[in-house]
Amino acid sequence: MVLLVTSVSSPSLDVQLYYIRKEEDGLNIYRCARGTNSVEGSIHQKIVQAFGTYNAGPALADDLLAEFRHRHNEDASRRNRPNYLDVGHYDTWMVDDLQNVMIELGFQNPFPNWVNSSSFKPTNEAFGIVPLAAIPEHMKYDKNRNDGMAPANLKLAIKMKVRFPFLPIHSDEERRLYRRILRQNSGQGKPDFITFADQWNQEADGKTIFYKKPVHFEVYAKALAKSQNIRASVARGQTSIAIVVARNEAIARIQPANVGSSVNVPIRSDGNFLRPGTATAAPLLPPTSSPHVLEAAKRPGSRKPRTCRLCRRECPGNAGIQKCKNSTSEEIDAFLASDQNGIREHIQKRRRANIPQESQVATDTAATSSHIQG
């Protein structure tokens, strides 16, 4: 609050935060000197897009980040530094060597504006995987011993300057060790992960057990709690499903073959069905007198495939006698002539029985006319 009141956190009025970068299509393209947009858009987003799906280990990720940093710095230098030499590639050490060779041979410097990195003393800065601070003496890296570690783990240990690399809990041996230390410290309320780390690091061997920081245990404890909650939810769901299946099977056993008949199903006071021989309530399924159940019981089974009325087979003739592929044209014409008389007799019988209404008679007549014309 003090910083806000004294305006220390606010930008200085003497600093120009926005300046024109270039003019494009008659419009000024401004750039912000705060750096937030550049970090988010030019760094973080590109890193995720470049190799976020590589599934890379720590060693490969460190190498990729080193290459990305170098290329990004080169692009930024070409964009912002005046008179910066654009050599058309990113192997700047080749330009350094060429410049040194030309000067040693007495030739003119081919790149007078090039700042040769070999002219400066290397700094002690570290990027990517960096050495860890405040490490006890017995945990520091010793180049005379590698303890039989895998090459990838040895590279991490060298960069961290520790005897064994600090890695998240990832192996079965480490999971078993975590459970054992957790049992040893149970009953003390919230786990003390600092004590965890001290006990853990004493058993590290660099092969199956690696060094840990307290934050490693905090992250693993949260992930473990989430996983346990998921498994418990799945188990509860499976139990509920098993109960529903058992209830439905019980109801199926007491229902008769005729669904439409009435059945005296035991019902509890709360309205739920009872499973025979138990006091467990079965689900409220539609009673046998429900119109939905009766309608389902009356539904016919699967229809038989339609056949041609002429050849009595499955052929295109089932959609019209004229399309029959198993009969000659003379047979089709003879069948249609005899079928017309049969249709007339059928309509006359229905009229004598007074079954169809006037609309049905009109429909039959129209169907007969269209059939004769066809």
Sequence and secondary structure as in RCSB ss.txt:
>XXXX:A:sequence
MVLLVTSVSSPSLDVQLYYIRKEEDGLNIYRCARGTNSVEGSIHQKIVQAFGTYNAGPALADDLLAEFRHRHNED
ASRRNRPNYLDVGHYDTWMVDDLQNVMIELGFQNPFPNWVNSSSFKPTNEAFGIVPLAAIPEHMKYDKNRNDGMA
PANLKLAIKMKVRFPFLPIHSDEERRLYRRILRQNSGQGKPDFITFADQWNQEADGKTIFYKKPVHFEVYAKALA
KSQNIRASVARGQTSIAIVVARNEAIARIQPANVGSSVNVPIRSDGNFLRPGTATAAPLLPPTSSPHVLEAAKRP
GSRKPRTCRLCRRECPGNAGIQKCKNSTSEEIDAFLASDQNGIREHIQKRRRANIPQESQVATDTAATSSHIQG
>XXXX:A:secstr
 HHHHTTTTS  TTS  EEEEEEETTEEEEEESS HHIIIIIIIHHHHHHHTTS   HHHHHHHHHHHHHHHHHH
HHHHHSTT    SSS HHHHHHHHHHHHHTT   S TT   GGGS   S   SS   SS  GGGB  TT  TT  
HHHHHHHHHHTBSS B  S SHHHHHHHHHHHHHTTTSSS  HHHHHHHHHTT  SSS  B  HHHHHHHHHHHH
HHHHHHHHHHHHHHHHHHHHHHHHHHHHHS S TTS     B TTS EE TTS  EE     TT HHHHHHHHS 
        TTT SSSGGGG GGG SSS HHHHHHHHHHHHHHHHHHHHHHHHTT S HHHHHHHHHHHHHHHH 
